[in-house]
């Protein structure tokens, strides 16, 4: 089974969150909104939370990407252009 990791990036108000929520509701995707990742909102998966914090602290997203692939289809809602990050 193919697992997908979708990065949805753009300026505020363009429908990123709405689109990702639609994937979550209608297709069962895991939705991660970068805006709330540092808040007290619960993570859908503890392994994703741990690997996200590791990726941020080491500037290496490899384990986070692997954790996303193990978790299922994941849509990440990003509030700025993807070219602003190093992947």
Phi and psi restraints in degrees (range 20) as a CNS / XPLOR table:
assign (resid 1 and name C) (resid 2 and name N)
       (resid 2 and name CA) (resid 2 and name C) 1.0 -80.7 20.0 2
assign (resid 2 and name N) (resid 2 and name CA)
       (resid 2 and name C) (resid 3 and name N) 1.0 128.4 20.0 2
assign (resid 2 and name C) (resid 3 and name N)
       (resid 3 and name CA) (resid 3 and name C) 1.0 -101.6 20.0 2
assign (resid 3 and name N) (resid 3 and name CA)
       (resid 3 and name C) (resid 4 and name N) 1.0 141.3 20.0 2
assign (resid 3 and name C) (resid 4 and name N)
       (resid 4 and name CA) (resid 4 and name C) 1.0 -119.0 20.0 2
assign (resid 4 and name N) (resid 4 and name CA)
       (resid 4 and name C) (resid 5 and name N) 1.0 143.1 20.0 2
assign (resid 4 and name C) (resid 5 and name N)
       (resid 5 and name CA) (resid 5 and name C) 1.0 -120.9 20.0 2
assign (resid 5 and name N) (resid 5 and name CA)
       (resid 5 and name C) (resid 6 and name N) 1.0 115.6 20.0 2
assign (resid 5 and name C) (resid 6 and name N)
       (resid 6 and name CA) (resid 6 and name C) 1.0 -113.1 20.0 2
assign (resid 6 and name N) (resid 6 and name CA)
       (resid 6 and name C) (resid 7 and name N) 1.0 122.8 20.0 2
assign (resid 6 and name C) (resid 7 and name N)
       (resid 7 and name CA) (resid 7 and name C) 1.0 -100.5 20.0 2
assign (resid 7 and name N) (resid 7 and name CA)
       (resid 7 and name C) (resid 8 and name N) 1.0 118.6 20.0 2
assign (resid 7 and name C) (resid 8 and name N)
       (resid 8 and name CA) (resid 8 and name C) 1.0 -109.5 20.0 2
assign (resid 8 and name N) (resid 8 and name CA)
       (resid 8 and name C) (resid 9 and name N) 1.0 110.0 20.0 2
assign (resid 8 and name C) (resid 9 and name N)
       (resid 9 and name CA) (resid 9 and name C) 1.0 -122.3 20.0 2
assign (resid 9 and name N) (resid 9 and name CA)
       (resid 9 and name C) (resid 10 and name N) 1.0 154.9 20.0 2
assign (resid 9 and name C) (resid 10 and name N)
       (resid 10 and name CA) (resid 10 and name C) 1.0 160.3 20.0 2
assign (resid 10 and name N) (resid 10 and name CA)
       (resid 10 and name C) (resid 11 and name N) 1.0 -178.0 20.0 2
assign (resid 10 and name C) (resid 11 and name N)
       (resid 11 and name CA) (resid 11 and name C) 1.0 -76.5 20.0 2
assign (resid 11 and name N) (resid 11 and name CA)
       (resid 11 and name C) (resid 12 and name N) 1.0 159.9 20.0 2
assign (resid 11 and name C) (resid 12 and name N)
       (resid 12 and name CA) (resid 12 and name C) 1.0 -58.2 20.0 2
assign (resid 12 and name N) (resid 12 and name CA)
       (resid 12 and name C) (resid 13 and name N) 1.0 144.8 20.0 2
assign (resid 12 and name C) (resid 13 and name N)
       (resid 13 and name CA) (resid 13 and name C) 1.0 83.8 20.0 2
assign (resid 13 and name N) (resid 13 and name CA)
       (resid 13 and name C) (resid 14 and name N) 1.0 13.6 20.0 2
assign (resid 13 and name C) (resid 14 and name N)
       (resid 14 and name CA) (resid 14 and name C) 1.0 -98.5 20.0 2
assign (resid 14 and name N) (resid 14 and name CA)
       (resid 14 and name C) (resid 15 and name N) 1.0 2.3 20.0 2
assign (resid 14 and name C) (resid 15 and name N)
       (resid 15 and name CA) (resid 15 and name C) 1.0 96.5 20.0 2
assign (resid 15 and name N) (resid 15 and name CA)
       (resid 15 and name C) (resid 16 and name N) 1.0 14.2 20.0 2
assign (resid 15 and name C) (resid 16 and name N)
       (resid 16 and name CA) (resid 16 and name C) 1.0 -59.0 20.0 2
assign (resid 16 and name N) (resid 16 and name CA)
       (resid 16 and name C) (resid 17 and name N) 1.0 -52.5 20.0 2
assign (resid 16 and name C) (resid 17 and name N)
       (resid 17 and name CA) (resid 17 and name C) 1.0 -64.5 20.0 2
assign (resid 17 and name N) (resid 17 and name CA)
       (resid 17 and name C) (resid 18 and name N) 1.0 -42.3 20.0 2
assign (resid 17 and name C) (resid 18 and name N)
       (resid 18 and name CA) (resid 18 and name C) 1.0 -59.6 20.0 2
assign (resid 18 and name N) (resid 18 and name CA)
       (resid 18 and name C) (resid 19 and name N) 1.0 -44.5 20.0 2
assign (resid 18 and name C) (resid 19 and name N)
       (resid 19 and name CA) (resid 19 and name C) 1.0 -62.6 20.0 2
assign (resid 19 and name N) (resid 19 and name CA)
       (resid 19 and name C) (resid 20 and name N) 1.0 -47.0 20.0 2
assign (resid 19 and name C) (resid 20 and name N)
       (resid 20 and name CA) (resid 20 and name C) 1.0 -66.0 20.0 2
assign (resid 20 and name N) (resid 20 and name CA)
       (resid 20 and name C) (resid 21 and name N) 1.0 -38.1 20.0 2
assign (resid 20 and name C) (resid 21 and name N)
       (resid 21 and name CA) (resid 21 and name C) 1.0 -64.2 20.0 2
assign (resid 21 and name N) (resid 21 and name CA)
       (resid 21 and name C) (resid 22 and name N) 1.0 -35.7 20.0 2
assign (resid 21 and name C) (resid 22 and name N)
       (resid 22 and name CA) (resid 22 and name C) 1.0 -65.0 20.0 2
assign (resid 22 and name N) (resid 22 and name CA)
       (resid 22 and name C) (resid 23 and name N) 1.0 -43.0 20.0 2
assign (resid 22 and name C) (resid 23 and name N)
       (resid 23 and name CA) (resid 23 and name C) 1.0 -60.8 20.0 2
assign (resid 23 and name N) (resid 23 and name CA)
       (resid 23 and name C) (resid 24 and name N) 1.0 -40.8 20.0 2
assign (resid 23 and name C) (resid 24 and name N)
       (resid 24 and name CA) (resid 24 and name C) 1.0 -64.4 20.0 2
assign (resid 24 and name N) (resid 24 and name CA)
       (resid 24 and name C) (resid 25 and name N) 1.0 -50.6 20.0 2
assign (resid 24 and name C) (resid 25 and name N)
       (resid 25 and name CA) (resid 25 and name C) 1.0 -67.0 20.0 2
assign (resid 25 and name N) (resid 25 and name CA)
       (resid 25 and name C) (resid 26 and name N) 1.0 -44.8 20.0 2
assign (resid 25 and name C) (resid 26 and name N)
       (resid 26 and name CA) (resid 26 and name C) 1.0 -95.1 20.0 2
assign (resid 26 and name N) (resid 26 and name CA)
       (resid 26 and name C) (resid 27 and name N) 1.0 -24.6 20.0 2
assign (resid 26 and name C) (resid 27 and name N)
       (resid 27 and name CA) (resid 27 and name C) 1.0 -122.2 20.0 2
assign (resid 27 and name N) (resid 27 and name CA)
       (resid 27 and name C) (resid 28 and name N) 1.0 -2.9 20.0 2
assign (resid 27 and name C) (resid 28 and name N)
       (resid 28 and name CA) (resid 28 and name C) 1.0 79.1 20.0 2
assign (resid 28 and name N) (resid 28 and name CA)
       (resid 28 and name C) (resid 29 and name N) 1.0 15.3 20.0 2
assign (resid 28 and name C) (resid 29 and name N)
       (resid 29 and name CA) (resid 29 and name C) 1.0 -69.4 20.0 2
assign (resid 29 and name N) (resid 29 and name CA)
       (resid 29 and name C) (resid 30 and name N) 1.0 152.9 20.0 2
assign (resid 29 and name C) (resid 30 and name N)
       (resid 30 and name CA) (resid 30 and name C) 1.0 -83.8 20.0 2
assign (resid 30 and name N) (resid 30 and name CA)
       (resid 30 and name C) (resid 31 and name N) 1.0 130.7 20.0 2
assign (resid 30 and name C) (resid 31 and name N)
       (resid 31 and name CA) (resid 31 and name C) 1.0 -110.2 20.0 2
assign (resid 31 and name N) (resid 31 and name CA)
       (resid 31 and name C) (resid 32 and name N) 1.0 121.3 20.0 2
assign (resid 31 and name C) (resid 32 and name N)
       (resid 32 and name CA) (resid 32 and name C) 1.0 -114.3 20.0 2
assign (resid 32 and name N) (resid 32 and name CA)
       (resid 32 and name C) (resid 33 and name N) 1.0 121.7 20.0 2
assign (resid 32 and name C) (resid 33 and name N)
       (resid 33 and name CA) (resid 33 and name C) 1.0 -103.8 20.0 2
assign (resid 33 and name N) (resid 33 and name CA)
       (resid 33 and name C) (resid 34 and name N) 1.0 115.2 20.0 2
assign (resid 33 and name C) (resid 34 and name N)
       (resid 34 and name CA) (resid 34 and name C) 1.0 -56.1 20.0 2
assign (resid 34 and name N) (resid 34 and name CA)
       (resid 34 and name C) (resid 35 and name N) 1.0 -32.1 20.0 2
assign (resid 34 and name C) (resid 35 and name N)
       (resid 35 and name CA) (resid 35 and name C) 1.0 -59.4 20.0 2
assign (resid 35 and name N) (resid 35 and name CA)
       (resid 35 and name C) (resid 36 and name N) 1.0 -32.6 20.0 2
assign (resid 35 and name C) (resid 36 and name N)
       (resid 36 and name CA) (resid 36 and name C) 1.0 -104.4 20.0 2
assign (resid 36 and name N) (resid 36 and name CA)
       (resid 36 and name C) (resid 37 and name N) 1.0 2.7 20.0 2
assign (resid 36 and name C) (resid 37 and name N)
       (resid 37 and name CA) (resid 37 and name C) 1.0 -64.2 20.0 2
assign (resid 37 and name N) (resid 37 and name CA)
       (resid 37 and name C) (resid 38 and name N) 1.0 -28.5 20.0 2
assign (resid 37 and name C) (resid 38 and name N)
       (resid 38 and name CA) (resid 38 and name C) 1.0 -93.0 20.0 2
assign (resid 38 and name N) (resid 38 and name CA)
       (resid 38 and name C) (resid 39 and name N) 1.0 4.0 20.0 2
assign (resid 38 and name C) (resid 39 and name N)
       (resid 39 and name CA) (resid 39 and name C) 1.0 -95.0 20.0 2
assign (resid 39 and name N) (resid 39 and name CA)
       (resid 39 and name C) (resid 40 and name N) 1.0 -172.9 20.0 2
assign (resid 39 and name C) (resid 40 and name N)
       (resid 40 and name CA) (resid 40 and name C) 1.0 -85.0 20.0 2
assign (resid 40 and name N) (resid 40 and name CA)
       (resid 40 and name C) (resid 41 and name N) 1.0 0.9 20.0 2
assign (resid 40 and name C) (resid 41 and name N)
       (resid 41 and name CA) (resid 41 and name C) 1.0 -58.9 20.0 2
assign (resid 41 and name N) (resid 41 and name CA)
       (resid 41 and name C) (resid 42 and name N) 1.0 141.0 20.0 2
assign (resid 41 and name C) (resid 42 and name N)
       (resid 42 and name CA) (resid 42 and name C) 1.0 -70.0 20.0 2
assign (resid 42 and name N) (resid 42 and name CA)
       (resid 42 and name C) (resid 43 and name N) 1.0 143.4 20.0 2
assign (resid 42 and name C) (resid 43 and name N)
       (resid 43 and name CA) (resid 43 and name C) 1.0 -82.5 20.0 2
assign (resid 43 and name N) (resid 43 and name CA)
       (resid 43 and name C) (resid 44 and name N) 1.0 149.4 20.0 2
assign (resid 43 and name C) (resid 44 and name N)
       (resid 44 and name CA) (resid 44 and name C) 1.0 -73.4 20.0 2
assign (resid 44 and name N) (resid 44 and name CA)
       (resid 44 and name C) (resid 45 and name N) 1.0 -12.0 20.0 2
assign (resid 44 and name C) (resid 45 and name N)
       (resid 45 and name CA) (resid 45 and name C) 1.0 -160.2 20.0 2
assign (resid 45 and name N) (resid 45 and name CA)
       (resid 45 and name C) (resid 46 and name N) 1.0 126.7 20.0 2
assign (resid 45 and name C) (resid 46 and name N)
       (resid 46 and name CA) (resid 46 and name C) 1.0 -64.2 20.0 2
assign (resid 46 and name N) (resid 46 and name CA)
       (resid 46 and name C) (resid 47 and name N) 1.0 -37.0 20.0 2
assign (resid 46 and name C) (resid 47 and name N)
       (resid 47 and name CA) (resid 47 and name C) 1.0 -63.2 20.0 2
assign (resid 47 and name N) (resid 47 and name CA)
       (resid 47 and name C) (resid 48 and name N) 1.0 -37.9 20.0 2
assign (resid 47 and name C) (resid 48 and name N)
       (resid 48 and name CA) (resid 48 and name C) 1.0 -63.9 20.0 2
assign (resid 48 and name N) (resid 48 and name CA)
       (resid 48 and name C) (resid 49 and name N) 1.0 -42.8 20.0 2
assign (resid 48 and name C) (resid 49 and name N)
       (resid 49 and name CA) (resid 49 and name C) 1.0 -60.7 20.0 2
assign (resid 49 and name N) (resid 49 and name CA)
       (resid 49 and name C) (resid 50 and name N) 1.0 -49.7 20.0 2
assign (resid 49 and name C) (resid 50 and name N)
       (resid 50 and name CA) (resid 50 and name C) 1.0 -62.8 20.0 2
assign (resid 50 and name N) (resid 50 and name CA)
       (resid 50 and name C) (resid 51 and name N) 1.0 -44.4 20.0 2
assign (resid 50 and name C) (resid 51 and name N)
       (resid 51 and name CA) (resid 51 and name C) 1.0 -70.0 20.0 2
assign (resid 51 and name N) (resid 51 and name CA)
       (resid 51 and name C) (resid 52 and name N) 1.0 -30.9 20.0 2
assign (resid 51 and name C) (resid 52 and name N)
       (resid 52 and name CA) (resid 52 and name C) 1.0 -63.7 20.0 2
assign (resid 52 and name N) (resid 52 and name CA)
       (resid 52 and name C) (resid 53 and name N) 1.0 -48.7 20.0 2
assign (resid 52 and name C) (resid 53 and name N)
       (resid 53 and name CA) (resid 53 and name C) 1.0 -64.0 20.0 2
assign (resid 53 and name N) (resid 53 and name CA)
       (resid 53 and name C) (resid 54 and name N) 1.0 -36.2 20.0 2
assign (resid 53 and name C) (resid 54 and name N)
       (resid 54 and name CA) (resid 54 and name C) 1.0 -64.6 20.0 2
assign (resid 54 and name N) (resid 54 and name CA)
       (resid 54 and name C) (resid 55 and name N) 1.0 -43.3 20.0 2
assign (resid 54 and name C) (resid 55 and name N)
       (resid 55 and name CA) (resid 55 and name C) 1.0 -61.2 20.0 2
assign (resid 55 and name N) (resid 55 and name CA)
       (resid 55 and name C) (resid 56 and name N) 1.0 -41.3 20.0 2
assign (resid 55 and name C) (resid 56 and name N)
       (resid 56 and name CA) (resid 56 and name C) 1.0 -67.6 20.0 2
assign (resid 56 and name N) (resid 56 and name CA)
       (resid 56 and name C) (resid 57 and name N) 1.0 -44.2 20.0 2
assign (resid 56 and name C) (resid 57 and name N)
       (resid 57 and name CA) (resid 57 and name C) 1.0 -72.9 20.0 2
assign (resid 57 and name N) (resid 57 and name CA)
       (resid 57 and name C) (resid 58 and name N) 1.0 -26.9 20.0 2
assign (resid 57 and name C) (resid 58 and name N)
       (resid 58 and name CA) (resid 58 and name C) 1.0 -105.3 20.0 2
assign (resid 58 and name N) (resid 58 and name CA)
       (resid 58 and name C) (resid 59 and name N) 1.0 -6.3 20.0 2
assign (resid 58 and name C) (resid 59 and name N)
       (resid 59 and name CA) (resid 59 and name C) 1.0 57.4 20.0 2
assign (resid 59 and name N) (resid 59 and name CA)
       (resid 59 and name C) (resid 60 and name N) 1.0 36.8 20.0 2
assign (resid 59 and name C) (resid 60 and name N)
       (resid 60 and name CA) (resid 60 and name C) 1.0 -136.5 20.0 2
assign (resid 60 and name N) (resid 60 and name CA)
       (resid 60 and name C) (resid 61 and name N) 1.0 107.3 20.0 2
assign (resid 60 and name C) (resid 61 and name N)
       (resid 61 and name CA) (resid 61 and name C) 1.0 -83.7 20.0 2
assign (resid 61 and name N) (resid 61 and name CA)
       (resid 61 and name C) (resid 62 and name N) 1.0 1.6 20.0 2
assign (resid 61 and name C) (resid 62 and name N)
       (resid 62 and name CA) (resid 62 and name C) 1.0 -54.7 20.0 2
assign (resid 62 and name N) (resid 62 and name CA)
       (resid 62 and name C) (resid 63 and name N) 1.0 -51.2 20.0 2
assign (resid 62 and name C) (resid 63 and name N)
       (resid 63 and name CA) (resid 63 and name C) 1.0 -66.2 20.0 2
assign (resid 63 and name N) (resid 63 and name CA)
       (resid 63 and name C) (resid 64 and name N) 1.0 -33.8 20.0 2
assign (resid 63 and name C) (resid 64 and name N)
       (resid 64 and name CA) (resid 64 and name C) 1.0 -66.4 20.0 2
assign (resid 64 and name N) (resid 64 and name CA)
       (resid 64 and name C) (resid 65 and name N) 1.0 -44.6 20.0 2
assign (resid 64 and name C) (resid 65 and name N)
       (resid 65 and name CA) (resid 65 and name C) 1.0 -61.7 20.0 2
assign (resid 65 and name N) (resid 65 and name CA)
       (resid 65 and name C) (resid 66 and name N) 1.0 -43.1 20.0 2
assign (resid 65 and name C) (resid 66 and name N)
       (resid 66 and name CA) (resid 66 and name C) 1.0 -62.1 20.0 2
assign (resid 66 and name N) (resid 66 and name CA)
       (resid 66 and name C) (resid 67 and name N) 1.0 -41.9 20.0 2
assign (resid 66 and name C) (resid 67 and name N)
       (resid 67 and name CA) (resid 67 and name C) 1.0 -64.0 20.0 2
assign (resid 67 and name N) (resid 67 and name CA)
       (resid 67 and name C) (resid 68 and name N) 1.0 -38.4 20.0 2
assign (resid 67 and name C) (resid 68 and name N)
       (resid 68 and name CA) (resid 68 and name C) 1.0 -62.6 20.0 2
assign (resid 68 and name N) (resid 68 and name CA)
       (resid 68 and name C) (resid 69 and name N) 1.0 -43.5 20.0 2
assign (resid 68 and name C) (resid 69 and name N)
       (resid 69 and name CA) (resid 69 and name C) 1.0 -63.3 20.0 2
assign (resid 69 and name N) (resid 69 and name CA)
       (resid 69 and name C) (resid 70 and name N) 1.0 -37.2 20.0 2
assign (resid 69 and name C) (resid 70 and name N)
       (resid 70 and name CA) (resid 70 and name C) 1.0 -70.5 20.0 2
assign (resid 70 and name N) (resid 70 and name CA)
       (resid 70 and name C) (resid 71 and name N) 1.0 -32.4 20.0 2
assign (resid 70 and name C) (resid 71 and name N)
       (resid 71 and name CA) (resid 71 and name C) 1.0 -74.3 20.0 2
assign (resid 71 and name N) (resid 71 and name CA)
       (resid 71 and name C) (resid 72 and name N) 1.0 -28.6 20.0 2
assign (resid 71 and name C) (resid 72 and name N)
       (resid 72 and name CA) (resid 72 and name C) 1.0 132.1 20.0 2
assign (resid 72 and name N) (resid 72 and name CA)
       (resid 72 and name C) (resid 73 and name N) 1.0 -158.8 20.0 2
assign (resid 72 and name C) (resid 73 and name N)
       (resid 73 and name CA) (resid 73 and name C) 1.0 -75.8 20.0 2
assign (resid 73 and name N) (resid 73 and name CA)
       (resid 73 and name C) (resid 74 and name N) 1.0 126.1 20.0 2
assign (resid 73 and name C) (resid 74 and name N)
       (resid 74 and name CA) (resid 74 and name C) 1.0 -125.1 20.0 2
assign (resid 74 and name N) (resid 74 and name CA)
       (resid 74 and name C) (resid 75 and name N) 1.0 128.9 20.0 2
assign (resid 74 and name C) (resid 75 and name N)
       (resid 75 and name CA) (resid 75 and name C) 1.0 -110.3 20.0 2
assign (resid 75 and name N) (resid 75 and name CA)
       (resid 75 and name C) (resid 76 and name N) 1.0 121.4 20.0 2
assign (resid 75 and name C) (resid 76 and name N)
       (resid 76 and name CA) (resid 76 and name C) 1.0 -106.9 20.0 2
assign (resid 76 and name N) (resid 76 and name CA)
       (resid 76 and name C) (resid 77 and name N) 1.0 125.0 20.0 2
assign (resid 76 and name C) (resid 77 and name N)
       (resid 77 and name CA) (resid 77 and name C) 1.0 -95.7 20.0 2
assign (resid 77 and name N) (resid 77 and name CA)
       (resid 77 and name C) (resid 78 and name N) 1.0 112.9 20.0 2
assign (resid 77 and name C) (resid 78 and name N)
       (resid 78 and name CA) (resid 78 and name C) 1.0 -117.9 20.0 2
assign (resid 78 and name N) (resid 78 and name CA)
       (resid 78 and name C) (resid 79 and name N) 1.0 128.2 20.0 2
assign (resid 78 and name C) (resid 79 and name N)
       (resid 79 and name CA) (resid 79 and name C) 1.0 -88.8 20.0 2
assign (resid 79 and name N) (resid 79 and name CA)
       (resid 79 and name C) (resid 80 and name N) 1.0 16.4 20.0 2
assign (resid 79 and name C) (resid 80 and name N)
       (resid 80 and name CA) (resid 80 and name C) 1.0 -149.9 20.0 2
assign (resid 80 and name N) (resid 80 and name CA)
       (resid 80 and name C) (resid 81 and name N) 1.0 163.2 20.0 2
assign (resid 80 and name C) (resid 81 and name N)
       (resid 81 and name CA) (resid 81 and name C) 1.0 -58.5 20.0 2
assign (resid 81 and name N) (resid 81 and name CA)
       (resid 81 and name C) (resid 82 and name N) 1.0 139.5 20.0 2
assign (resid 81 and name C) (resid 82 and name N)
       (resid 82 and name CA) (resid 82 and name C) 1.0 -58.6 20.0 2
assign (resid 82 and name N) (resid 82 and name CA)
       (resid 82 and name C) (resid 83 and name N) 1.0 -30.8 20.0 2
assign (resid 82 and name C) (resid 83 and name N)
       (resid 83 and name CA) (resid 83 and name C) 1.0 -65.1 20.0 2
assign (resid 83 and name N) (resid 83 and name CA)
       (resid 83 and name C) (resid 84 and name N) 1.0 -9.2 20.0 2
assign (resid 83 and name C) (resid 84 and name N)
       (resid 84 and name CA) (resid 84 and name C) 1.0 -81.3 20.0 2
assign (resid 84 and name N) (resid 84 and name CA)
       (resid 84 and name C) (resid 85 and name N) 1.0 -7.4 20.0 2
assign (resid 84 and name C) (resid 85 and name N)
       (resid 85 and name CA) (resid 85 and name C) 1.0 -115.6 20.0 2
assign (resid 85 and name N) (resid 85 and name CA)
       (resid 85 and name C) (resid 86 and name N) 1.0 158.1 20.0 2
assign (resid 85 and name C) (resid 86 and name N)
       (resid 86 and name CA) (resid 86 and name C) 1.0 -102.3 20.0 2
assign (resid 86 and name N) (resid 86 and name CA)
       (resid 86 and name C) (resid 87 and name N) 1.0 110.0 20.0 2
